[in-house]
């Protein structure tokens, strides 16, 4: 059985910071403990190690291993850190641990730029060449492309439809479950539905993809969880990078996730342009010319 590198866990920082750094090396049962602690920053844990193990359905040994893996001498030391250490960092859910609310905005911008770059590089490493080629081919052959997403993912779908329409592709974007279901019910084998969901747990997106698939349409998913319901409903899954630390659902957004989704949309767009060749080139020129005529040649007070 693999052993934890306990020495590497002797890091500076509060409990949340240590969980952020070590989460990826924890076993599945140990992540249950880490998730429980992470969702209770700045609180007092009165339960004994036995009581906590019973609550979480894990053994006392598992809790002890988590304590040592995070660089603490034992469970009591970790309990103290839970109550005291978390008070010094920002309390905003889903904000990357590296970003401190006490930093200047210039410092924050540097950290954010690094995090976004890391997200793009992580997504690039996860890219499957065969899958991306299949996705581009499906989009190229599709008579119509329907993008579906909710919340932040909906804005990515809107941008995707905007890009594809300019290239002369029949594309639409739907952000509510009602319309997504209607669109899915009328899908045919010559159409494509692409769903975007960072967590992969967006029920309406998964349902729309599954229904479209049953209608014979090709379905594509962009998600960070290749085992999620959204991924399972798709013929082709394109995976984005995901932080080792889990999100707190519905609390804000995963900042690094949106840039990764947009990266894959742009890649699909470029692939489609190159695959279609002169046809999309002519369409881009035509739409650009039309927009220029409509907007750029108006008097300043009419714009």
N, C-alpha and C positions, 0 to 999 in steps of 0.2 A: 504493500500500500504506500502511496506517495506521502512523503513527509513535508510539513510546512517549513519554509525557510524562516524560522522564528527570528533570527538575527536581523533579517531584512525588514521585519516589522517594527523594529525599534526606531520609529520615526518621530519627529516632532509633530505637534498638532493635536487637536482635540479628537474625540472619538469619531465624529463624522468625517474628518479628514483622513483618519487612518482607515476607516471603512472604504472610502473612495479609492485609496491606494491599493488595498489588499483584497478587494472584493473578488477580483478575477481569479485569485488563487484559492478561494474558499471552496469547500465541498458543497454539494447541494443542501445537505442538512444544516451546514454551518451558515449558509446564506439565509436560511430561515431566521436564525438568531440575529444576523446582521441587519436584515430588513426590519425586524421588530424594533431594534435599537435605533436605527436610522430614522424611523418615523416618530420617535419620541425624544427629540433633542431638548435639552434644558429641563427635563423632568426627573423626578425622583423615582427610582425603581425600588420598591419595598419588598418585592418577592425574593425569596431565597433561591438558590440555584436549583433546588429540587422543585420548588413551585413553578419557576420559570420553565424548566424542562417539561413539566406536566402540561403547562399552558400551551407550549409550542409543539408538543409532541416529539421532543428530541431528548437525548440522554444528557445527564450531567457532564459526562465526558466531552460531549460535543460542545457544550457551552464553555467548558474549560479550554478546549482547543481553540475556540474563537478568541477567547481572552488572550491567550499566548500569541496567537497568530497576529493579533492587532498590537502586540508589543506591551501588554500589561502583565503584571506579575501573577494575576489571578482574577477571579470573578469579582471580588470586592473592589479591587483597584479599578476595574472597568466600570462598575456601578457608580463609583465616585466621579469618574470622568464623564459619564453620561449626564450627570446633574450639573457639573461645574464647567467642563471644557467647552460645551456647545454654546455657552452664553456669549462668547467673544466673537462669533462669526455671524454673518448675515443670516436672517431667518426666512429668506425668500426661497420657496420650494422650487426645485428644478434648476436653480441657478448653478452653473459649474462651481465646484468647490474651490477652484483656483482664483475665482473672482471674489474680491473682498470689498464690501461696501465702503470701507474706509480709504480705499485707494483713490487717487486722483483719476479723472476721466481719461487722461492721457495714458496712465498706467493700465487702466481697465481696457482701453482700446488695444493696447499691445497684447494683453492676455487673451482678449476675445479673438483677435486676428490669429493668434497661435492655435487657439482651440478650433477655430473654423478650418484652418489649414490642416490640422490633424484629422478632423472629420472627413475632409475631402480625400486625404491620403489613405485613410482607413477604408473608405468606400471604394477607392481605386484598387486596393489590395484584395477586396472581396469580389471584385468584378469577375464574372464568368464570361469569357469571350464567346462561347457557344450560345449562351442564353441571350446576350445582348444582340447577337446577330439574328437569332430567331425572333426576337422582339421587333427589331427593325424590319425584318422581312414581313412579319405579320402586319405591321403598321403600313408598310408599302402596298401590300395586297388588299388591305381593308378598304371597303367602300365608304365606311364612316368610322370615326373614332370617338368614343365616349369616355370622358375622364370623370371619375367620381372620387370625392374626398369630403371630409367634414372638418370644420374648424380651420386650423392653420393649413392643413393639407388641401383644403378647398382653394386657397390662394395659389398653391402650386398648380392645381388643375386648371385654374383660370389662366395662368401664365402659359401653360402647355397649349391650351386651346387657342390662345392668342397667337402663339408662334406658328402652330400648324395651319391655322386659317390663312395667315399671310402667305404661306407656301402653296395655297390652293387646295389644302386638304379639308375635307368636310369633317370638322371637329366641334364638339360641344363639351361643356363642363357643367356638372350638376352637383350641388352641395347639400341638398336635403334628401332625406331618406325616401320620402313620398315620390319625388320625381325620379330618383335613382331606381326605385322599384319599377316604375312605369317604363322607363327607358330600357331596363333589363328585360322586361316582359316582351318587348318588341324587337329584341336583338335577333339577328339572323347570322348564318355561317359566314357571310361576307363582311361582317362588322367586327370591331375590336373594342373591348372595354378595358380601360386601364385604371386600377384603383390605387390610391395613395393612402397609406396609414402607417405612421411611425411605429406605433406599438403593435399594429396588426390585429388589434382587438375591436376596431370600429365595426359594430354589428351591421349597420346599414350597408357599408362598403362590402363586407364579406357576403352578405345576402345578395346584393346586386351582382357581384362577380359570379356567385354560384348559379344564380338564375340565368345569367347570360351564358354561362358555360353549358347549362342544360339546353339552351336554345341553339347551341352549336357555334356560338361566337368564340373567338379566341380571347382569352382573358390574361391580363398581365397585372402583376402586383409590384409595387415599390414599397418595401417595408424593412424594418430592421430586425424583424423576427421571422425567420424562415420556417418556423414551426407553428405560426399563429393561424387563426381561422381565416384571415385575409389571404395569407400565403397558400393555404390549403385549397382555397377556392380558385386559384389561378393556374393556368397552364404554364406560365413562365413567371418566375420570381426573381426580381432584381433586389439584392440586399444592400441596405445602407449600413454604414458604421453605427455602432451604438456604444454609449458609455457603459463601463462595467457596473456603475451604480444605477439601480432601477429608478424610474420616475415615480413621483407621487401622482397618480392619475388625476387629470382635470385641473391640476394646479399649475397654471401657466403653460409654458411650452418648452420643448427640448430645443434650445437655441441652435445647437450644432446639427440637429436633424433636418431642418428645412433646407439648409445649404446643400446637404447631401442629396436630398430629393431633387432639388433644382438642377444639380450637377448631372444626375441621370436623365432628367427630362431634356436638358440641353444636348446630352450625348445622343439620345434617341433622335432628336431633331436634326442634328448634324448627319447622323447615319442615314436618315430618311432623305435629306437633301442630296447627299452623295449617291444614294441608291436610285433616286428618281432622275437625277441629272438635269438635263436641259428643261424639262417640264417645270420643275419647281423653280428653277432659275427665272424662267419667263413669268411665272406667277408672282414671285417676289418683286420683280421689276414692275409688273402691272399694278400690284397693290401699293408699292412705294410711289409710283407715278400718280395714282389716284389720290392718295393721301396728300401728296405734295400739292396737287391741283386744288384740293378742297381746303386745306389749312394754310399752306405757306403763301398763297397768292392773295389771300384776303387782306383787307385793310387792317391795320393794327387794332382798331376798335371793334373789329368783327371776330377776332380770334378768340 
